[in-house]
Amino acid sequence: MILSDIRGFVSTLAVITTVLQFLSGTLVCKQYVSNRTTAEASPLPFLFGIVSSGLWLLYGLTKHDDKIVLVNIIGVTLMTSYTVVFYIYTFKKSSLLKQIIIMVCFILFVIGYLFVEEDNEELLCRLGLLACSLTLMTIAAPMSKLIYVLKVKSTECLPFPMILMSFFVSSLWFLYGVIEEDSYLIVPNFIGGVLALMQLSLFVIYPSTPASPSLLKSIIA
């Protein structure tokens, strides 16, 4: 059986797992609601998720790929919802608000570019490169807490469900990219799978239980 024979199966599975990945954010947000705080968690996975999904949506529309369009409409909707929940429970609202403004300005800039670029191939190329970059940033976003994790020896602040799903999703979109011979899908999803695997290894090394108060106090001091 050659890869093209399983194209439909792989693309459908990639869409389903991607939607499940987006939905895994509900587990993270549920924890925020239960704790009434986001603690030291970072909003970057959600913010990068919005921008990444938005760029892939534009890429899918330009390429006329219904699978990419469908999954990223869902992605933008869910990631925006998670960001709202994060804003409600974070104690760093002003910082998050600044990040949101930057994100909105960037998206508006890209949308404006769509109306002035007449070369469809050039547009597809640049959207692909941007989408690749944001996908990698989305997957690597939890790594922004790497130093904190190493200091407190706890992975409590890392969104395990989202990282685990990132690994499966990257693997499937990588395979779909190989079938479609689309380097914009192959490269970021290969690297993304490796990054997600590195993050998952932290959960093997360190527990997901909260760090001891004495250790946190010594770090802050």
C-alpha positions, -999 to +999 in steps of 0.1 A: +000+000+000+014+034-010+009+065+011-016+080-014-039+051-008-043+062+029-045+099+022-082+101+032-077+081+064-047+101+075-063+135+068-095+125+086-075+112+116-053+144+116-085+166+117-100+145+145-068+145+167-063+182+160-098+190+172-091+168+203-059+187+208-078+220+208-104+205+232-076+194+256-074+231+265-107+226+283-089+204+309-063+231+314-090+258+318-110+235+342-080+235+365-078+273+363-115+275+373-111+250+401-080+268+415-095+302+409-061+312+395-038+305+366-008+306+390+025+307+371+010+292+339+018+310+307-009+323+283+014+319+253+001+284+243-033+300+238-022+332+222+002+314+198-027+289+192-050+317+180-024+332+156-012+298+144-047+286+137-056+319+120-026+317+097-033+281+088-069+291+081-057+317+057-033+292+042-061+266+038-084+292+021-056+302-003-048+266-011-084+256-012-078+227+013-111+221+031-095+199+058-071+227+068-099+253+068-123+233+089-099+223+116-085+258+120-119+275+122-125+253+152-090+261+165-094+299+164-128+296+182-116+274+210-082+291+215-100+325+218-124+310+244-094+296+264-077+330+263-108+346+278-109+321+306-071+327+312-077+365+314-105+361+340-083+341+363-048+355+358-033+380+382-012+395+353-041+410+334-022+441+322+006+420+308-019+396+290-038+425+276-006+439+260+001+405+244-035+403+231-032+438+215+001+428+198-015+396+186-046+414+171-024+440+154-003+412+138-034+393+125-048+426+111-015+433+094-015+398+077-052+402+066-043+436+051-014+419+032-039+395+017-057+423-001-025+438-016-006+407-027-017+397-063+007+368-068-012+338-054+020+316-053+039+342-035+010+346-010+008+309-004+046+307+002+047+336+027+016+323+045+031+289+047+063+302+062+044+323+087+022+294+096+052+271+100+069+296+124+038+301+145+031+264+147+066+258+161+062+287+186+028+273+197+043+239+204+074+253+220+055+279+241+053+258+272+091+257+271+090+293+283+085+278+317+115+254+314+138+273+337+110+275+363+103+237+360+140+229+365+142+252+396+111+239+414+115+203+400+077+202+392+058+202+360+026+215+375+027+247+354+029+227+321-003+219+302+002+181+299-030+173+279-021+200+253+015+188+250+006+152+246-019+160+219+006+182+202+028+152+198+001+131+182-012+159+160+023+169+148+030+132+139-002+129+118+001+163+100+037+154+093+025+122+076-002+141+057+024+166+046+046+137+032+016+124+013+007+158-001+044+166-007+039+199+012+071+211+029+051+237+049+034+208+067+064+184+068+091+207+083+072+223+112+053+192+122+085+171+123+103+197+145+071+201+165+069+164+172+104+164+185+098+195+207+066+179+221+085+147+229+112+167+248+085+184+268+068+151+276+101+138+289+100+165+317+069+147+331+089+115+334+117+133+352+096+156+374+063+151+392+032+172+383+025+179+420+030+214+433+065+223+445+070+225+482+064+260+498+099+261+512+114+255+477+092+282+462+101+306+490+138+300+484+134+306+446+115+339+451+140+350+477 
